[in-house]
Amino acid sequence: MNLHIKLSFLGAARNVTGSRYLLEANNVRLLVDCGLFQEREFRSRNWDPFPIPPRTLDAVLLTHAHLDHCGLLPKLVREGFRGKIYCTAATSEISQIILQDSAHIQEEDAEFKRRRHEREKRKGPFPEIPLYTVSDARASFPLFAPVRYGEVIQLGDGVRASFHEAGHVLGSSMIKVTVSQEGDHRTIVFSGDVGRWDRPILRDPSVFSEIDYVLVESTYGDRLHKNSPDISDSLAKIVNSTWKAGGNIIVPSFALERSQEVLYHLNELVLEDRIPHLMVFLDSPMAINITEVFKRHSDLFDQEMSNLVRNNRSPFDFPNLKMVQTVDESKAINHILGTVMVIAGSGMCTGGRIKHHLVTNISRRESTILFVGYQAIATLGRQIVDGAKKVRILGRYHPVRARIAQIHGFSSHADRNELFRWLSELKKNPRRVFVVHGESKATQKFGAFLKEKTAWDISVPEYGAETFLE
């Protein structure tokens, strides 16, 4: 039988962000994810025309709500896409919050850069306009079509898909697409971001016994998560030492999942009186709104988290937690005497309120900048973590004098062995495994690791690569 299934790698191929894969079969065109490129060297791709006319797509299948997976949806819709965006209900709600926030930040940043470049009499590398506006983001919302885990949706003649728990962030999914042609069929699984086992709040990742083709992420495919001290122990040491020094703890954090996990561990420490009952500011309207989504979808929690909620010990309501909505409230934090913790976005310090808190604290020796998430190459966060002596924030250079700390145990991405554990659940050899969604070094090292461990056909596709599935 001659199958006619074409797969194109339009993002997150030998890089981490910009997740975007085109699957064409039975005259159906599906885009799996439509993510924003966030690495500095690849940002120009966000401005490029889509490789195919958006109006020719039948549907988008969305794995989860992180910007590097959903962040180009408003541009796709503005340029002609009119199909449905299938995802879980939690992903739908969170994506709409994140996209509106992203558009708002882009509008603000575009105006800020326009004024700065006008003052400095120069031009930047990108147009001084937002990539998309709040109106563009809102125009995409009616296209979201929530589905339940395990529900099979028909996408065309002989093409169906189902969503399965990924254990990465609330509502995150692995997507299984089945293509049937002339009595034969092929299954393709898009891993999205694979979560970890025995993590707080969420259930464990789903596994599969038989798949023909797998696209597996490799963000941590070239390393193992460190057997670092318990997260709560590490967090307690950082809070207590910074309190003693009289500084602030500034936490760049993703609004989705990471902020909620930090609150989970802080709640644990406060309940056990292991840290001072300092004021904690969640300085992110987006994170606050997402936390409300968590409360609405408690059915997605694991048993331990469900027990906390039932016993009125929710990590989203602990004493001295302040939700900061307005800009004036955010600015007022800098006038508080004594030690406070500020959790603000973005997680890689690429935009948002965190930049203003960094300006205030990064040159204070008594303060701590605490990283709890992955920092992509060329982002401001990565520069700081890699030991830069000075960094450029909001158009000015600032010496880095604050203590830079990092807790690795927060990662919601499976490491090399956990990814292999997930793949090892297959009872039958897949026809091919595509290693994606990782820095070039990580994808190639994980691909080599899989070749050594298995007899599988392993590919590490490049950006723009196309292949036919047999």
Number of C-alpha atoms within 10 A of each C-alpha: 8 8 17 14 18 15 17 20 21 24 29 29 27 23 26 24 25 28 29 25 25 21 20 20 20 15 13 17 18 22 21 24 31 27 25 24 25 24 19 13 11 15 16 13 15 17 13 8 12 13 10 9 12 20 15 14 21 19 22 27 27 30 29 27 29 23 22 22 26 27 28 24 27 25 23 21 19 18 15 13 22 19 18 19 24 24 29 28 19 23 26 22 19 26 27 18 21 23 28 22 19 23 22 19 18 21 18 16 18 18 15 15 18 18 13 16 15 11 9 9 8 9 13 10 7 12 12 18 15 18 18 22 22 18 13 20 26 16 15 21 21 10 18 22 16 16 18 15 18 13 11 15 15 12 17 15 13 18 22 16 20 22 28 22 25 26 28 26 24 27 27 28 31 27 24 21 24 19 22 16 17 9 7 10 13 18 18 21 22 24 22 24 26 29 28 22 15 12 18 18 23 28 23 18 21 17 16 14 12 14 22 18 22 21 20 25 28 32 30 23 30 20 15 12 16 10 8 11 12 11 14 19 13 16 20 19 13 21 24 15 14 21 22 12 15 16 23 26 26 24 28 29 28 23 26 24 22 21 25 23 19 20 21 20 18 23 21 18 18 18 15 9 10 16 18 13 15 16 16 20 19 26 27 28 19 23 28 21 18 24 19 13 18 22 14 11 14 15 11 19 18 17 13 13 20 16 13 13 15 9 9 10 15 18 22 18 13 18 14 12 19 15 17 19 16 11 12 9 12 20 12 9 16 14 7 9 10 13 22 23 25 26 28 29 26 19 25 25 24 19 19 22 20 24 20 16 24 21 19 15 24 25 17 17 16 20 26 29 25 24 23 23 23 20 19 20 18 15 17 23 21 17 19 20 16 12 11 12 11 16 19 12 16 15 11 9 11 18 14 21 16 20 19 18 17 18 19 18 18 19 18 21 23 27 23 22 16 19 21 17 13 20 20 15 13 14 11 11 18 20 15 18 23 20 27 35 29 24 22 18 14 24 29 21 19 27 23 15 16 20 14 10 10 11 10 14 15 20 17 20 19 17 15 12 13 16 12 12 17 14
